[in-house]
């Protein structure tokens, strides 16, 4: 039961952070397109990767806290459903080019950010690269 409480608390915090970032959407516009959701998802992918690889070495973190941060916080901070709904909206309002840009940018940058986060969380340095 404690694990569910950790997930609930993490989910509430992640959802709140997401809403706060979305409210600042005028800060993340580029070329007339709002890039808030992709940037949230990319940042979340990086931070989740860093968290997972950084805590893989630690035995001290409890499974409940791990679930609360990974599944709760990052699960509600980044959502695939919002990304896909915005992509459909872009197809309707901006056309196929905007949809392709949004989808490719989100996926490629998200994958790179997750990999970089895993790498950084494992304690890698640029000298080892």
The 8 nearest C-alpha neighbors of each residue, nearest first, counted from 0:
[[1, 3, 2, 4, 5, 63, 6, 7],
 [2, 0, 4, 3, 5, 63, 6, 64],
 [3, 1, 63, 5, 4, 0, 6, 66],
 [4, 2, 6, 1, 5, 0, 7, 63],
 [3, 5, 7, 1, 2, 6, 8, 0],
 [4, 6, 67, 2, 8, 3, 7, 63],
 [5, 7, 67, 71, 3, 9, 4, 8],
 [8, 6, 4, 10, 5, 9, 3, 11],
 [9, 7, 11, 5, 10, 6, 4, 12],
 [8, 10, 72, 71, 67, 6, 12, 11],
 [11, 9, 71, 72, 7, 13, 75, 8],
 [10, 12, 8, 14, 9, 13, 15, 7],
 [11, 13, 15, 9, 10, 14, 72, 16],
 [14, 12, 72, 76, 10, 16, 75, 15],
 [15, 13, 75, 17, 11, 76, 16, 12],
 [14, 16, 12, 18, 17, 13, 11, 19],
 [17, 15, 19, 13, 14, 18, 12, 20],
 [16, 18, 14, 76, 20, 15, 19, 21],
 [19, 17, 21, 15, 20, 16, 22, 14],
 [18, 20, 16, 22, 17, 21, 15, 23],
 [21, 19, 17, 23, 22, 18, 16, 24],
 [20, 22, 18, 24, 23, 19, 17, 35],
 [23, 21, 19, 20, 24, 18, 25, 17],
 [22, 24, 20, 21, 25, 26, 19, 27],
 [25, 23, 21, 26, 22, 27, 35, 33],
 [24, 26, 27, 23, 28, 33, 22, 35],
 [25, 27, 24, 23, 28, 35, 33, 34],
 [28, 26, 34, 35, 24, 25, 33, 29],
 [29, 27, 33, 32, 34, 25, 26, 31],
 [28, 30, 32, 31, 33, 27, 34, 26],
 [31, 29, 32, 28, 33, 34, 27, 97],
 [30, 32, 29, 28, 33, 34, 27, 25],
 [33, 31, 29, 28, 30, 34, 97, 27],
 [32, 34, 28, 35, 27, 29, 31, 24],
 [35, 33, 27, 28, 37, 36, 38, 32],
 [34, 36, 38, 27, 37, 24, 33, 39],
 [37, 35, 39, 38, 34, 40, 82, 21],
 [38, 36, 40, 105, 39, 34, 35, 41],
 [37, 39, 41, 35, 40, 36, 42, 34],
 [40, 38, 36, 42, 37, 41, 43, 35],
 [39, 41, 77, 43, 37, 38, 42, 44],
 [42, 40, 109, 38, 44, 43, 39, 112],
 [43, 41, 45, 39, 44, 40, 38, 46],
 [42, 44, 40, 46, 41, 45, 47, 39],
 [45, 43, 113, 41, 47, 42, 46, 112],
 [46, 44, 116, 113, 112, 42, 48, 43],
 [45, 47, 49, 43, 48, 44, 116, 50],
 [48, 46, 50, 44, 49, 45, 43, 51],
 [49, 47, 117, 116, 113, 51, 45, 46],
 [48, 50, 120, 116, 117, 46, 47, 52],
 [51, 49, 47, 53, 48, 52, 54, 46],
 [52, 50, 48, 54, 53, 49, 47, 55],
 [51, 53, 120, 55, 117, 121, 49, 54],
 [52, 54, 120, 50, 121, 51, 55, 49],
 [53, 55, 57, 56, 51, 52, 50, 60],
 [56, 54, 52, 53, 57, 51, 58, 121],
 [57, 55, 54, 53, 58, 52, 121, 51],
 [58, 56, 54, 59, 55, 60, 53, 52],
 [57, 59, 60, 56, 55, 54, 61, 62],
 [60, 58, 57, 61, 54, 56, 62, 55],
 [61, 59, 58, 57, 62, 64, 65, 54],
 [60, 62, 63, 64, 65, 59, 58, 66],
 [63, 61, 65, 64, 66, 60, 2, 67],
 [64, 62, 2, 66, 65, 61, 5, 67],
 [63, 65, 67, 61, 66, 62, 5, 68],
 [64, 66, 62, 63, 68, 67, 69, 61],
 [67, 65, 63, 70, 69, 64, 68, 6],
 [68, 66, 6, 5, 71, 9, 64, 65],
 [67, 69, 72, 65, 71, 66, 9, 70],
 [70, 68, 66, 73, 67, 71, 65, 72],
 [71, 69, 74, 66, 67, 68, 73, 72],
 [72, 70, 10, 9, 6, 67, 74, 68],
 [71, 73, 9, 13, 10, 68, 74, 75],
 [74, 72, 76, 69, 75, 77, 71, 70],
 [75, 73, 70, 71, 72, 77, 76, 78],
 [74, 76, 14, 13, 10, 73, 77, 72],
 [75, 77, 13, 73, 17, 14, 74, 72],
 [78, 76, 40, 75, 74, 73, 43, 39],
 [79, 77, 80, 81, 75, 74, 76, 82],
 [78, 80, 82, 81, 83, 77, 40, 84],
 [79, 81, 83, 78, 82, 84, 85, 77],
 [82, 80, 84, 83, 79, 78, 85, 36],
 [81, 83, 79, 85, 80, 84, 86, 36],
 [84, 82, 86, 80, 85, 81, 79, 87],
 [85, 83, 81, 87, 86, 82, 80, 88],
 [84, 86, 88, 82, 83, 87, 89, 81],
 [87, 85, 83, 89, 84, 88, 98, 82],
 [88, 86, 90, 84, 89, 85, 83, 91],
 [89, 87, 85, 91, 86, 90, 92, 84],
 [90, 88, 93, 86, 92, 91, 87, 98],
 [89, 91, 94, 87, 98, 88, 95, 93],
 [90, 92, 88, 89, 94, 93, 87, 95],
 [93, 91, 89, 90, 94, 88, 87, 97],
 [94, 92, 89, 97, 90, 91, 95, 96],
 [93, 95, 90, 96, 97, 92, 91, 89],
 [94, 96, 98, 90, 97, 99, 93, 89],
 [97, 95, 99, 98, 94, 100, 93, 90],
 [98, 96, 100, 99, 95, 93, 94, 101],
 [97, 99, 95, 101, 90, 96, 100, 89],
 [100, 98, 96, 102, 101, 97, 103, 95],
 [101, 99, 97, 103, 98, 102, 104, 96],
 [100, 102, 98, 104, 99, 103, 105, 97],
 [103, 101, 105, 99, 104, 100, 98, 106],
 [104, 102, 106, 100, 105, 101, 107, 99],
 [103, 105, 101, 107, 102, 106, 108, 100],
 [106, 104, 37, 102, 103, 108, 109, 107],
 [105, 107, 109, 103, 104, 108, 102, 110],
 [108, 106, 110, 109, 104, 103, 105, 111],
 [107, 109, 111, 110, 105, 106, 104, 112],
 [110, 108, 41, 112, 106, 107, 111, 105],
 [111, 109, 113, 107, 112, 108, 106, 114],
 [110, 112, 108, 114, 109, 113, 115, 107],
 [111, 113, 45, 115, 109, 110, 114, 44],
 [114, 112, 45, 44, 48, 116, 110, 115],
 [115, 113, 117, 111, 116, 112, 118, 110],
 [114, 116, 118, 112, 117, 113, 119, 111],
 [115, 117, 49, 45, 48, 113, 119, 118],
 [118, 116, 48, 49, 114, 52, 120, 115],
 [117, 119, 115, 121, 116, 120, 123, 114],
 [120, 118, 116, 122, 121, 123, 117, 49],
 [121, 119, 49, 53, 52, 117, 122, 118],
 [120, 122, 52, 118, 53, 119, 123, 117],
 [123, 121, 120, 119, 124, 118, 53, 52],
 [124, 122, 119, 121, 118, 127, 125, 120],
 [123, 125, 126, 127, 122, 128, 119, 118],
 [124, 126, 128, 127, 123, 119, 122, 118],
 [125, 127, 124, 128, 123, 122, 119, 118],
 [128, 126, 125, 124, 123, 122, 118, 119],
 [127, 125, 126, 124, 123, 118, 119, 122]]
